[in-house]
Amino acid sequence: MFGLGFQEIIIILVVALLIIGPRKLPDLAKSLGKAFREFKHATDDLKQNFDLDALTREETPAPSKKPSPADTEAQQTDHKETA
């Protein structure tokens, strides 16, 4: 977990217990857990939206450019001149 060993985690928990106190530590842990859960849900939703967007882009063909009437006339005149 974040490259921390068991001893480092224990030291962090003891320092947190001393600074925050035993009464407020469970409330803090609960609110941190909720925040991490909400963050994970938000990132999962964002990832799902990106995946869905990528799928729709792959399945939808690129719109073909229809030649304008002026382009068709120019091609026809060029073709007549060369013939």
C-alpha positions, 0 to 999 in steps of 0.5 A, a space after each residue: 500500500 503506497 510502498 509503506 511497510 507494516 511498521 510505517 503504517 503502525 507508526 502513522 496510526 499511533 501518531 494519528 491516535 495521539 494527535 486526533 484522540 481516541 474519540 474522534 479517530 473512528 469518525 475520521 476513519 469513517 469519513 475518509 472511507 466514504 471519501 475514498 469510496 466516492 472517489 473510486 465511484 467517480 473514477 469508475 464512472 469517468 473510465 466507463 464514459 471514456 470506454 463508451 465514448 471510444 466504442 461509439 467512435 470506433 463503431 460510427 463510420 466517419 461521415 463521407 463528404 458529399 461533393 458540392 454541385 460546383 465540384 461535380 461540374 468542375 470535374 465534368 468540365 475537366 473530364 470533357 476537356 481531356 476527352 
